[in-house]
Every structure is written in structure tokens, then in C-alpha cells.
Amino acid sequence: MNPKKILAGKLLKISPYKVVFDIEALDDIKKAITRSDMRGLIAIGKVSSKNVNQKSRGRARKLALQKRKGRRSGRGSRKGAKFASVSRKELWMAKIRTQRKFLKELRSKALLTPSNYRNLYSKSKGGYFRNKRHIKLYLDEHKLTEAKKAK
């Protein structure tokens, strides 16, 4: 390793491998012996440093693209507790809103009697149904939906 580069590296506070000498100023650099000489050359711009950040972002961009598509989000990539990303309450809110919307739809179409509606509403409030499909299965099993009368 060139002692001049080591000296310049110490002054620039970088690795000597990242020190760049101007080709036209090699004679001046040879004559520079002291630290002050080297500081002068650095000030003029005859001795400079290479770009510090030499990390490629290509891989990072590719990864980000995959994540935008929804990839790389499986169980092994998740950090935190089970309900860290979506809380229990938010899950419950999403579930109950879907169920209540479905029950209201059935009631508005007159497929449910008011008493059946109230019964199913309280069941869903109590967490009896897993999802909307479960309500449909329950309705079929117990024959609670009233078929619209053919005219």
C-alpha cells in the first residue's frame, strides 16, 4: 500500500483503498511529504475519495417489488406475537360487521322473521358463528329462511 494513500486516508478519515489521486497531479503528490502538504492537495481536489456508499440497491428493489405483490409474507417472515399485526378486537370487528350486514340483508329481503333475526343477531353477538358461511349453514339446517311465495 502506498504510504501517501495511507496518509491521505488518515486525513480524510477513510480507508486508503478509497483514496483517489488525480493523474495529472502525480508529481505534486510525490513531492507532498508532510500532513499539511497533503491537506493542501485535498483542499485543491487533487486528492479525493471514492463514493462512500457502494452498496447496490438492485436486490432491495426486487425484494420490495415482491412484497408489493403480496409475496414473502408467510408465517416464517412474521415477527411479533400472534395478534401483533391485527389485534383480536379488529378481527372481531371485521367478523361481526360482515355477519350483521348479512343478517340485515336477509331481513330487508323478508327472508327472516323479526324473531328469527333477533335470535340470530344475539347468537352472532355471542360469537356463536365463525363466519358468514356458518350462518348460511345454520339457516339451511334449521330451515329458518322463508322462501318467497310464488305469485
TIMI-474778 format. One record per residue (C-alpha): residue number from 1; residue in one letter; x negated, y, z negated. Coordinates in Angstrom, 2 decimals, decimal comma, m for minus. Last residue first. Layout:
% TIMI-474778
site num: NUM	residuo: A	c1: X	c2: Y	c3: Z
...
***
This chain:
% TIMI-474778
site num: 151	residuo: K	c1: 97,36	c2: m15,49	c3: 7,24
site num: 150	residuo: A	c1: 94,55	c2: m17,62	c3: 5,87
site num: 149	residuo: K	c1: 94,06	c2: m17,09	c3: 2,13
site num: 148	residuo: K	c1: 90,53	c2: m16,10	c3: 1,20
site num: 147	residuo: A	c1: 88,84	c2: m18,94	c3: m0,67
site num: 146	residuo: E	c1: 88,65	c2: m18,19	c3: m4,37
site num: 145	residuo: T	c1: 85,22	c2: m18,78	c3: m5,77
site num: 144	residuo: L	c1: 85,13	c2: m20,60	c3: m9,12
site num: 143	residuo: K	c1: 84,81	c2: m24,15	c3: m7,84
site num: 142	residuo: H	c1: 82,73	c2: m25,25	c3: m10,85
site num: 141	residuo: E	c1: 80,01	c2: m26,91	c3: m8,79
site num: 140	residuo: D	c1: 80,21	c2: m24,37	c3: m5,96
site num: 139	residuo: L	c1: 80,09	c2: m21,35	c3: m8,29
site num: 138	residuo: Y	c1: 77,17	c2: m22,82	c3: m10,24
site num: 137	residuo: L	c1: 75,24	c2: m23,46	c3: m7,03
site num: 136	residuo: K	c1: 75,84	c2: m19,87	c3: m5,91
site num: 135	residuo: I	c1: 74,71	c2: m18,57	c3: m9,31
site num: 134	residuo: H	c1: 71,51	c2: m20,65	c3: m9,03
site num: 133	residuo: R	c1: 70,86	c2: m19,16	c3: m5,62
site num: 132	residuo: K	c1: 70,98	c2: m15,67	c3: m7,11
site num: 131	residuo: N	c1: 68,29	c2: m16,53	c3: m9,65
site num: 130	residuo: R	c1: 67,47	c2: m18,44	c3: m12,82
site num: 129	residuo: F	c1: 70,96	c2: m18,17	c3: m14,28
site num: 128	residuo: Y	c1: 71,67	c2: m18,50	c3: m18,01
site num: 127	residuo: G	c1: 69,65	c2: m15,42	c3: m18,97
site num: 126	residuo: G	c1: 72,23	c2: m14,09	c3: m21,44
site num: 125	residuo: K	c1: 73,08	c2: m11,23	c3: m19,10
site num: 124	residuo: S	c1: 73,66	c2: m13,78	c3: m16,35
site num: 123	residuo: K	c1: 76,14	c2: m15,62	c3: m18,56
site num: 122	residuo: S	c1: 77,81	c2: m12,31	c3: m19,51
site num: 121	residuo: Y	c1: 78,32	c2: m11,43	c3: m15,87
site num: 120	residuo: L	c1: 79,52	c2: m14,94	c3: m15,02
site num: 119	residuo: N	c1: 82,27	c2: m14,74	c3: m17,66
site num: 118	residuo: R	c1: 83,25	c2: m11,19	c3: m16,69
site num: 117	residuo: Y	c1: 83,48	c2: m12,15	c3: m13,03
site num: 116	residuo: N	c1: 85,52	c2: m15,24	c3: m13,87
site num: 115	residuo: S	c1: 87,95	c2: m13,08	c3: m15,88
site num: 114	residuo: P	c1: 88,17	c2: m10,45	c3: m13,12
site num: 113	residuo: T	c1: 88,88	c2: m13,13	c3: m10,50
site num: 112	residuo: L	c1: 86,09	c2: m13,74	c3: m8,04
site num: 111	residuo: L	c1: 86,23	c2: m13,90	c3: m4,23
site num: 110	residuo: A	c1: 88,01	c2: m10,55	c3: m4,09
site num: 109	residuo: K	c1: 85,42	c2: m9,10	c3: m1,68
site num: 108	residuo: S	c1: 84,66	c2: m6,44	c3: m4,32
site num: 107	residuo: R	c1: 84,24	c2: m9,15	c3: m6,99
site num: 106	residuo: L	c1: 81,81	c2: m11,16	c3: m4,85
site num: 105	residuo: E	c1: 79,74	c2: m8,02	c3: m4,15
site num: 104	residuo: K	c1: 79,76	c2: m7,10	c3: m7,83
site num: 103	residuo: L	c1: 78,44	c2: m10,58	c3: m8,67
site num: 102	residuo: F	c1: 75,64	c2: m10,27	c3: m6,09
site num: 101	residuo: K	c1: 74,61	c2: m6,82	c3: m7,35
site num: 100	residuo: R	c1: 74,59	c2: m8,18	c3: m10,91
site num: 99	residuo: Q	c1: 72,35	c2: m11,10	c3: m9,92
site num: 98	residuo: T	c1: 69,88	c2: m8,93	c3: m8,00
site num: 97	residuo: R	c1: 69,73	c2: m6,39	c3: m10,83
site num: 96	residuo: I	c1: 69,20	c2: m9,16	c3: m13,38
site num: 95	residuo: K	c1: 66,19	c2: m10,61	c3: m11,54
site num: 94	residuo: A	c1: 64,42	c2: m7,32	c3: m10,83
site num: 93	residuo: M	c1: 64,97	c2: m6,13	c3: m14,41
site num: 92	residuo: W	c1: 63,74	c2: m9,43	c3: m15,84
site num: 91	residuo: L	c1: 60,54	c2: m9,28	c3: m13,79
site num: 90	residuo: E	c1: 60,01	c2: m5,67	c3: m14,87
site num: 89	residuo: K	c1: 60,54	c2: m6,63	c3: m18,52
site num: 88	residuo: R	c1: 58,13	c2: m9,54	c3: m18,37
site num: 87	residuo: S	c1: 55,43	c2: m7,20	c3: m17,05
site num: 86	residuo: V	c1: 54,01	c2: m7,33	c3: m13,55
site num: 85	residuo: S	c1: 50,21	c2: m7,12	c3: m13,25
site num: 84	residuo: A	c1: 49,36	c2: m8,18	c3: m16,82
site num: 83	residuo: F	c1: 52,14	c2: m10,77	c3: m17,23
site num: 82	residuo: K	c1: 49,90	c2: m13,84	c3: m17,08
site num: 81	residuo: A	c1: 46,96	c2: m12,14	c3: m18,75
site num: 80	residuo: G	c1: 44,12	c2: m10,40	c3: m16,97
site num: 79	residuo: K	c1: 42,33	c2: m11,12	c3: m13,73
site num: 78	residuo: R	c1: 43,69	c2: m12,63	c3: m10,57
site num: 77	residuo: S	c1: 41,45	c2: m13,93	c3: m7,81
site num: 76	residuo: G	c1: 41,81	c2: m17,60	c3: m8,74
site num: 75	residuo: R	c1: 45,62	c2: m17,46	c3: m8,71
site num: 74	residuo: G	c1: 45,78	c2: m16,22	c3: m5,14
site num: 73	residuo: S	c1: 45,42	c2: m12,64	c3: m3,91
site num: 72	residuo: R	c1: 42,80	c2: m13,15	c3: m1,22
site num: 71	residuo: R	c1: 45,23	c2: m12,33	c3: 1,61
site num: 70	residuo: G	c1: 48,00	c2: m9,74	c3: 1,53
site num: 69	residuo: K	c1: 47,26	c2: m8,15	c3: 4,90
site num: 68	residuo: R	c1: 45,82	c2: m5,15	c3: 3,08
site num: 67	residuo: K	c1: 43,56	c2: m7,59	c3: 1,20
site num: 66	residuo: Q	c1: 42,22	c2: m8,96	c3: 4,49
site num: 65	residuo: L	c1: 41,48	c2: m5,42	c3: 5,70
site num: 64	residuo: A	c1: 39,70	c2: m4,61	c3: 2,42
site num: 63	residuo: L	c1: 37,49	c2: m7,67	c3: 2,86
site num: 62	residuo: K	c1: 36,51	c2: m6,62	c3: 6,39
site num: 61	residuo: R	c1: 35,78	c2: m3,11	c3: 5,16
site num: 60	residuo: A	c1: 33,60	c2: m4,45	c3: 2,34
site num: 59	residuo: R	c1: 31,68	c2: m6,68	c3: 4,75
site num: 58	residuo: G	c1: 30,94	c2: m3,73	c3: 7,03
site num: 57	residuo: R	c1: 29,99	c2: m1,40	c3: 4,18
site num: 56	residuo: S	c1: 26,25	c2: m1,94	c3: 4,74
site num: 55	residuo: K	c1: 23,96	c2: m0,98	c3: 1,90
site num: 54	residuo: Q	c1: 21,05	c2: 1,28	c3: 2,84
site num: 53	residuo: N	c1: 21,82	c2: 4,09	c3: 0,45
site num: 52	residuo: V	c1: 18,61	c2: 6,00	c3: m0,16
site num: 51	residuo: N	c1: 18,04	c2: 7,27	c3: 3,38
site num: 50	residuo: K	c1: 14,29	c2: 7,42	c3: 3,90
site num: 49	residuo: S	c1: 12,19	c2: 9,92	c3: 2,01
site num: 48	residuo: S	c1: 10,16	c2: 12,90	c3: 3,17
site num: 47	residuo: V	c1: 6,57	c2: 14,04	c3: 3,73
site num: 46	residuo: K	c1: 6,06	c2: 16,68	c3: 6,42
site num: 45	residuo: G	c1: 9,14	c2: 18,49	c3: 5,08
site num: 44	residuo: I	c1: 7,42	c2: 21,77	c3: 4,12
site num: 43	residuo: A	c1: 8,29	c2: 21,19	c3: 0,44
site num: 42	residuo: I	c1: 7,03	c2: 17,59	c3: 0,60
site num: 41	residuo: L	c1: 3,74	c2: 18,77	c3: 2,11
site num: 40	residuo: G	c1: 3,36	c2: 21,34	c3: m0,68
site num: 39	residuo: R	c1: 4,13	c2: 18,72	c3: m3,31
site num: 38	residuo: M	c1: 1,39	c2: 16,51	c3: m1,78
site num: 37	residuo: D	c1: m1,16	c2: 19,30	c3: m2,13
site num: 36	residuo: S	c1: 0,03	c2: 19,90	c3: m5,71
site num: 35	residuo: R	c1: m0,44	c2: 16,22	c3: m6,51
site num: 34	residuo: T	c1: m4,03	c2: 16,35	c3: m5,39
site num: 33	residuo: I	c1: m5,75	c2: 14,78	c3: m2,40
site num: 32	residuo: A	c1: m4,00	c2: 16,12	c3: 0,69
site num: 31	residuo: K	c1: m6,59	c2: 15,99	c3: 3,52
site num: 30	residuo: K	c1: m5,18	c2: 12,74	c3: 4,91
site num: 29	residuo: I	c1: m1,65	c2: 14,24	c3: 4,78
site num: 28	residuo: D	c1: m2,79	c2: 17,24	c3: 6,82
site num: 27	residuo: D	c1: m4,27	c2: 14,92	c3: 9,46
site num: 26	residuo: L	c1: m1,09	c2: 12,80	c3: 9,52
site num: 25	residuo: A	c1: 1,10	c2: 15,87	c3: 10,23
site num: 24	residuo: E	c1: 2,23	c2: 14,98	c3: 13,76
site num: 23	residuo: I	c1: 3,46	c2: 11,53	c3: 12,62
site num: 22	residuo: D	c1: 5,61	c2: 12,94	c3: 9,78
site num: 21	residuo: F	c1: 5,19	c2: 10,61	c3: 6,82
site num: 20	residuo: V	c1: 8,10	c2: 8,62	c3: 5,41
site num: 19	residuo: V	c1: 8,33	c2: 7,40	c3: 1,79
site num: 18	residuo: K	c1: 10,89	c2: 4,61	c3: 1,23
site num: 17	residuo: Y	c1: 8,26	c2: 1,92	c3: 0,66
site num: 16	residuo: P	c1: 6,66	c2: 4,13	c3: m1,99
site num: 15	residuo: S	c1: 9,83	c2: 3,61	c3: m4,06
site num: 14	residuo: I	c1: 11,50	c2: 6,83	c3: m5,16
site num: 13	residuo: K	c1: 10,88	c2: 9,54	c3: m7,74
site num: 12	residuo: L	c1: 9,87	c2: 12,07	c3: m5,04
site num: 11	residuo: L	c1: 6,62	c2: 12,81	c3: m6,89
site num: 10	residuo: K	c1: 5,96	c2: 9,16	c3: m7,72
site num: 9	residuo: G	c1: 6,76	c2: 8,11	c3: m4,15
site num: 8	residuo: A	c1: 4,41	c2: 10,78	c3: m2,77
site num: 7	residuo: L	c1: 1,57	c2: 9,39	c3: m4,92
site num: 6	residuo: I	c1: 2,32	c2: 5,81	c3: m3,88
site num: 5	residuo: K	c1: 2,55	c2: 6,91	c3: m0,24
site num: 4	residuo: K	c1: m0,84	c2: 8,63	c3: m0,51
site num: 3	residuo: P	c1: m2,30	c2: 5,48	c3: m2,11
site num: 2	residuo: N	c1: m1,28	c2: 3,43	c3: 0,98
site num: 1	residuo: M	c1: 0,00	c2: 0,00	c3: 0,00
***
